Amino acid sequence: MASVSSALADARESARQLDRDDELAFTRPEFNIPTKSQIASTRLPESSNNEASNDTTKSVYLCGNSLGLQPKRTQTRLNQYLSTWATQGVQGHFKPLQDSPLPTWLDADERAAELIAPVVGASVEEVAVMQTLTANLHLLMSAFYRPDINGRHKIILENKAFPSDHFAVETQLRHHNLSPSTSMVLLSSSTAQQDNILTTSEILSAIEEHASTTALLLLPGIQYYTGQLLDIPTITAFARQRGIFVIWDLAHAVGNVPLQLHDWDVDAAAWCSYKYLNAGPGSIGGMFVHNRNSAVTKLITDEKPEEGYSNRLAGWWGNDKKTRFGMANKFHPVKGAAGFQLSNPSILDITSLSASLEIFALAGGVGKLREKSVKLTNFLEGLLLAMPEFTEEKLFRVITPSDSKQRGAQLSLMLREGLLEQVIHELEKRGVIVDERRPDVIRVAPAPLYNTFGDCVEFVEAFGEALRAAASAAK
Ligand SMILES: Cc1ncc(COP(=O)(O)O)c(C=O)c1O
């Protein structure tokens, strides 16, 4: 035990040095980090302000892969939005206010698109901040999945896709009177590969096998369970060369790893904003549509309004702003991804998302954050792999690829069978928040915007204790 505690003391010292040297340390105070007593509390506090409470010991929050923490400026921006609404009513839509950092509501979607475009590597015209992730996947498929039962009708996805993606594909097929048994291709890793890590060559050979009958490929940028980052440019190029439309689900990739959706020639993508983008639970999502897929190529005439743009399920907010309020029943889409919008967006949501994106800009963008993220996750992995609970007792293993190019912030830890519930309980008792994926996985994600190297050490210490407690209870 002495060697374990001296190893932890060394780790603590290295963490202190790494945190001192961290150029991005200034972003952590931008966030509300719950204290340990707040995490344990079952009451709604009168104030969410940590400084107002006596207990200022911060929890170890490593769950940004599920729900990002709240930026302090979110409250400021939301209050500004609420004041605008309270004092201006409907005028908030179009009346700019002096000294307000917020756009008029009519321009809020455009402003948010400007902020998100660099995060996903797209032009502003190629992104829309709208709806939610599953809704956006459906909207993209409604526009771009045009099956021909005698030709291309299949959709390829992974067999362990997030259930919502699986349901979306299945119901799209049924919507077109097709059967998942013949039109749904589920990718799985070969038996040689453990833990459903899909190699690029396995994915490419499945695409090759079904190339002539496949219309669409839907894959996750980062797999939610394993944390594997797929090779988006290689897979996209390979599928597109074979005439397949490529959509990426970027739930776990957006704000986590640098993306170059335009340059990688991705056809379309969708994401949510409540994980690494810290916009709050269920907040507004977004989509990317490559400009070759959203161009308005002809003058839209009233006789044939559908000519000149790809068909889609439409709503008034996708209509060209110049004619949107003319209230004519002729759909003239804005060119670009904004032409796929349906409804006027929730300004509450957009304000919250934009507040967090301000911090991404302050940090110098996702590229800069990724440099810290790689260091943080490598540091955490190094500590985990040195634990006796790993090396000797084999109470867990890391199922996320060990190559940092094949993962984002998250490490997924597969626990020995039967330990999960107790481990989570023991971690919570120690003020440590991670998330669980049944039956046996916990996901641990140090987010570079607000986590520290010190958090990684605290986690490993608590995790060791939690594993030992769970293992002895299981005996
Ligand atoms: C990979 C993935 N796809 C889809 C979803 C569903 O997202 P939403 O509920 O925002 O539609 C999630 C949610 O966490 C997810 O992780």
The ligand as an SDF file (V2000), in Angstrom:
LIG
                    3D

 16 16  0  0  0  0  0  0  0  0999 V2000
  -24.6200    9.1640  -30.4570 C   0  0  0  0  0  0  0  0  0  0  0  0
  -25.9570    9.7430  -30.0850 C   0  0  0  0  0  0  0  0  0  0  0  0
  -26.9260    9.7970  -31.0250 N   0  0  0  0  0  0  0  0  0  0  0  0
  -28.1520   10.2780  -30.7180 C   0  0  0  0  0  0  0  0  0  0  0  0
  -28.4420   10.7450  -29.4530 C   0  0  0  0  0  0  0  0  0  0  0  0
  -29.8170   11.2610  -29.1710 C   0  0  0  0  0  0  0  0  0  0  0  0
  -29.8200   12.6350  -29.0310 O   0  0  0  0  0  0  0  0  0  0  0  0
  -31.1470   13.5100  -28.8920 P   0  0  0  0  0  0  0  0  0  0  0  0
  -31.8960   13.0090  -27.7010 O   0  0  0  0  0  0  0  0  0  0  0  0
  -30.6370   14.8870  -28.6710 O   0  0  0  0  0  0  0  0  0  0  0  0
  -31.9120   13.3540  -30.1530 O   0  0  0  0  0  0  0  0  0  0  0  0
  -27.4550   10.7320  -28.4630 C   0  0  0  0  0  0  0  0  0  0  0  0
  -27.7430   11.2190  -27.1060 C   0  0  0  0  0  0  0  0  0  0  0  0
  -26.9360   11.2020  -26.2040 O   0  0  0  0  0  0  0  0  0  0  0  0
  -26.1820   10.1930  -28.7900 C   0  0  0  0  0  0  0  0  0  0  0  0
  -25.2090   10.1160  -27.8640 O   0  0  0  0  0  0  0  0  0  0  0  0
  1  2  1  0
  2  3  1  0
  2 15  2  0
  3  4  2  0
  4  5  1  0
  5  6  1  0
  5 12  2  0
  6  7  1  0
  7  8  1  0
  8  9  2  0
  8 10  1  0
  8 11  1  0
 12 13  1  0
 12 15  1  0
 13 14  2  0
 15 16  1  0
M  END
$$$$
